[in-house]
């Protein structure tokens, strides 16, 4: 299992290169890898398949930026320049689609009002859903397509996956767009789950 570390001044992200969306943060390299591995079961549940039981191989590090320290992985890497053959592209798109399905199920099963943070902050369920949908529309040009405002979500998702399958030239490498988009959906899916009890 190939993992790279994105290291900011405040947070380090450990990201599984070949498993879109499986990316977690903590303070420091070792803690970030431990956090990533602690989410293996949740990730496997979201994608509906068992994960290979492997010791992570840390392939390298990238220096993060202000977005990293804000709390989001921020940078394409040299490993994202590796070509995706048709089989690997299909596999990663299948994982993204499973993550979308999982998010939809989490939203459907969550209460409209989510538990607030210690200072009373945090969005409710429908606000999180809208945020994820709009963020995906923002990712679309990175994948090589544009999605008009108010496009139904299923159509938006189809436009994005079609752009990947047509090998459109996006603003980011395809591997990175897939990983970053899947991470964003999963991060908010787990947020809704954690704030529903």
C-alpha positions as CSV (number, residue, x, y, z in Angstrom):
1,X,0.0,0.0,0.0
2,X,1.7,3.2,-1.2
3,X,1.3,6.1,1.1
4,X,2.8,9.6,0.8
5,X,2.9,12.3,3.4
6,X,1.9,15.9,2.9
7,X,3.6,17.9,5.7
8,X,2.4,21.3,6.8
9,X,3.6,23.2,9.8
10,X,0.5,22.2,11.8
11,X,-0.9,19.1,10.1
12,X,0.5,16.1,8.3
13,X,-1.7,14.1,5.9
14,X,-1.1,10.5,5.1
15,X,-2.7,9.6,1.8
16,X,-3.0,6.2,0.2
17,X,-2.0,6.8,-3.4
18,X,-4.1,4.0,-5.0
19,X,-7.2,4.2,-2.8
20,X,-9.0,7.5,-3.7
21,X,-10.3,9.3,-0.6
22,X,-8.4,7.3,2.0
23,X,-6.4,10.2,3.5
24,X,-6.3,11.3,7.1
25,X,-4.4,13.9,9.1
26,X,-2.7,14.2,12.5
27,X,0.2,16.1,14.1
28,X,3.4,14.4,12.8
29,X,4.3,11.7,10.3
30,X,3.8,8.6,12.5
31,X,0.5,9.9,14.0
32,X,-0.8,10.6,10.5
33,X,0.0,7.1,9.3
34,X,-1.6,5.7,12.5
35,X,-4.7,7.8,11.8
36,X,-4.9,6.6,8.2
37,X,-4.8,3.0,9.3
38,X,-7.4,3.5,12.0
39,X,-9.8,4.5,9.3
40,X,-9.3,1.3,7.2
41,X,-12.5,-0.3,8.3
42,X,-14.5,2.8,7.7
43,X,-13.0,3.2,4.3
44,X,-13.6,-0.5,3.4
45,X,-17.2,-0.1,4.5
46,X,-17.6,3.0,2.3
47,X,-16.3,1.3,-0.8
48,X,-17.9,-2.0,0.0
49,X,-14.8,-4.2,-0.3
50,X,-12.1,-5.6,1.8
51,X,-8.7,-3.9,1.7
52,X,-5.4,-5.6,1.2
53,X,-3.7,-6.2,4.5
54,X,-0.3,-4.6,3.8
55,X,2.2,-2.6,5.7
56,X,2.2,0.9,4.3
57,X,5.2,1.8,2.1
58,X,5.9,5.5,2.6
59,X,7.0,6.5,-0.9
60,X,7.9,10.1,0.0
61,X,6.9,13.5,1.3
62,X,5.6,16.8,-0.1
63,X,5.7,20.1,1.7
64,X,2.3,21.3,2.4
65,X,0.9,24.9,2.4
66,X,-1.7,27.0,4.1
67,X,-4.5,24.7,2.8
68,X,-2.8,21.7,4.4
69,X,-2.7,23.5,7.7
70,X,-6.3,24.6,7.3
71,X,-7.2,20.9,7.2
72,X,-7.3,19.7,3.5
73,X,-4.8,17.9,1.4
74,X,-3.7,20.5,-1.1
75,X,-1.1,19.4,-3.6
76,X,-0.7,17.1,-6.6
77,X,2.4,15.0,-6.3
78,X,5.0,13.5,-8.6
79,X,3.3,10.1,-8.2
80,X,0.1,11.6,-9.7
81,X,1.9,11.9,-13.0
82,X,1.9,8.1,-13.4
83,X,-0.4,7.1,-16.3
84,X,-3.7,5.5,-15.4
85,X,-4.3,2.6,-17.7
86,X,-8.0,1.7,-18.6
87,X,-8.2,-1.0,-15.9
88,X,-6.9,1.2,-13.1
89,X,-9.0,4.2,-14.2
90,X,-12.1,2.0,-14.1
91,X,-11.1,0.7,-10.7
92,X,-10.6,4.2,-9.2
93,X,-13.8,5.5,-10.8
94,X,-15.7,2.5,-9.3
95,X,-14.3,3.4,-5.9
96,X,-15.4,7.1,-6.4
97,X,-18.9,5.9,-7.4
98,X,-19.1,3.7,-4.3
99,X,-18.0,6.6,-2.1
100,X,-20.8,8.8,-3.7
101,X,-23.3,6.0,-3.0
102,X,-22.1,5.7,0.6
103,X,-22.4,9.5,1.1
104,X,-26.0,9.5,-0.3
105,X,-26.9,6.7,2.2
106,X,-25.3,8.5,5.1
107,X,-27.2,11.7,4.2
108,X,-30.5,9.8,3.9
109,X,-30.1,8.2,7.3
110,X,-28.9,11.3,9.2
111,X,-31.1,13.7,11.2
112,X,-31.7,17.1,9.6
113,X,-30.0,18.8,12.5
114,X,-26.5,17.6,13.4
115,X,-24.8,17.9,16.8
116,X,-23.0,21.2,17.1
117,X,-19.3,21.6,18.0
118,X,-18.1,22.8,21.4
119,X,-18.6,26.5,20.4
120,X,-22.0,25.8,18.7
121,X,-20.6,25.7,15.2
122,X,-21.0,23.3,12.3
123,X,-23.4,22.9,9.4
124,X,-26.5,20.8,9.4
125,X,-27.1,17.9,7.1
126,X,-28.6,19.6,4.1
127,X,-26.0,22.4,4.3
128,X,-23.2,19.8,4.3
129,X,-24.8,18.1,1.3
130,X,-25.1,21.4,-0.6
131,X,-21.4,22.1,0.2
132,X,-20.3,18.8,-1.1
133,X,-22.3,19.2,-4.3
134,X,-20.9,22.7,-5.0
135,X,-17.4,21.6,-4.2
136,X,-17.7,18.8,-6.8
137,X,-18.9,21.3,-9.4
138,X,-15.7,23.3,-8.5
139,X,-13.6,20.2,-9.0
140,X,-15.1,19.5,-12.5
141,X,-12.7,21.8,-14.4
142,X,-9.8,20.1,-12.6
143,X,-11.1,16.9,-14.3
144,X,-11.5,18.5,-17.7
145,X,-15.2,19.5,-17.8
146,X,-17.5,22.3,-16.7
147,X,-20.8,21.8,-14.9
148,X,-23.4,24.6,-15.2
149,X,-25.0,25.8,-12.0
150,X,-28.2,24.0,-11.0
151,X,-27.2,20.9,-12.9
152,X,-28.9,17.9,-11.1
153,X,-26.4,16.1,-9.0
154,X,-26.7,12.7,-10.8
155,X,-26.0,14.5,-14.1
156,X,-23.1,16.4,-12.5
157,X,-21.5,13.2,-11.4
158,X,-22.0,11.6,-14.8
159,X,-20.4,14.6,-16.5
160,X,-17.4,14.3,-14.2
161,X,-16.9,10.5,-14.7
162,X,-17.5,10.9,-18.4
163,X,-14.7,13.5,-18.5
164,X,-12.3,11.0,-16.9
165,X,-13.3,8.2,-19.3
166,X,-12.8,10.5,-22.3
167,X,-9.3,11.4,-20.9
168,X,-10.1,15.1,-21.0
169,X,-7.1,17.3,-20.1
170,X,-8.0,18.8,-16.7
171,X,-6.2,21.3,-14.6
172,X,-4.9,18.6,-12.3
173,X,-3.6,15.1,-12.9
174,X,-6.5,12.6,-13.0
175,X,-5.1,10.5,-10.1
176,X,-5.0,13.6,-7.9
177,X,-8.5,14.8,-8.9
178,X,-10.0,11.4,-8.1
179,X,-8.2,11.2,-4.8
180,X,-9.0,14.8,-3.7
181,X,-12.6,14.6,-4.7
182,X,-13.1,11.3,-3.0
183,X,-11.4,12.5,0.1
184,X,-13.7,15.5,0.3
185,X,-16.9,13.4,0.0
186,X,-15.7,10.9,2.5
187,X,-14.5,13.5,5.0
188,X,-18.0,15.1,5.1
189,X,-19.7,11.7,5.1
190,X,-17.7,10.7,8.2
191,X,-18.4,14.2,9.7
192,X,-22.2,13.6,9.2
193,X,-21.9,10.1,10.8
194,X,-19.9,11.4,13.8
195,X,-22.2,14.4,14.4
196,X,-25.5,12.3,14.0
197,X,-25.3,10.7,17.4
